[in-house]
Structure formats: structure tokens, C-alpha cells
Amino acid sequence: MGIGNKKGRVAAGSIIILISNKDGIIIDCEEMKGRTVFSRFNKVNKYIGMSIYSMKIFYEKNKKYKKSAILKAILSIDQQLIN
């Protein structure tokens, strides 16, 4: 399981929870975006079935995603799979 967050000052913040199996394939993903306490987690199907290794390469190469919540969650899972 990997959790990533991105704080937003003007724009809405984001929290992502990724769950992968031992092979690094994402089996579940939920995201919460918003600025208020009324924000709720929503299931994100576009990442399910993807490999964290290919996602890591993609998100690290794009400067736009350097501080993104998804990259933090991917790096968290990668660190756990190494150990």
C-alpha cells in the first residue's frame, strides 16, 4: 500500500491510496480531492492493472508530476517492494 498527498494552497489538495500485489501490479486505487471536510474518497479505475514500475518511469520523467500525490504513492510502494 502506498499513500501520497499534495497540498494545495489555491487549488484543491489531493490524497491517493494505491494498493498493489507483490509483483507491483495495482489492484486498487482511491483518490480524494478537495478543500473541505466534506471531500470523500472516490475509486480511480484508470490505474488498476498497471505496473508501478512503468508508472514510476513515466511520472519521474515528466516535470509536471515531480511533486504529485501519485508519484509519492508509487515511490512508497516501490520502497516497500524492495525491502
URFEN-V144439 format. One line per field, one symbol per residue. ss: DSSP state (h for helix, s for strand, l for the rest). psi: psi as a letter, one per 30 degrees, with the letter a starting at -180 (. if undefined). burial: 1 if it has 16 or more other ideal C-beta (glycine too) atoms within 10 Angstrom, else 0. A space follows every 50 residues. Layout:
ss: ???
psi: ???
burial: ???
//
This chain:
ss: lsssssllllllssssssssllllsssssssssslllllllsslllllll shhhhhhhhhhlhhhlllhhhhhhhhhhhhhhl
psi: kkkklkkkeelklkkkjkklaffgkkfkkkkkklflffklkkkjfffkfl kfeeeeeefefjfegegleeeeeeeeeeeefe.
burial: 01010100000001111101000101001011100000000001001001 010011001000000001111111111100000
//
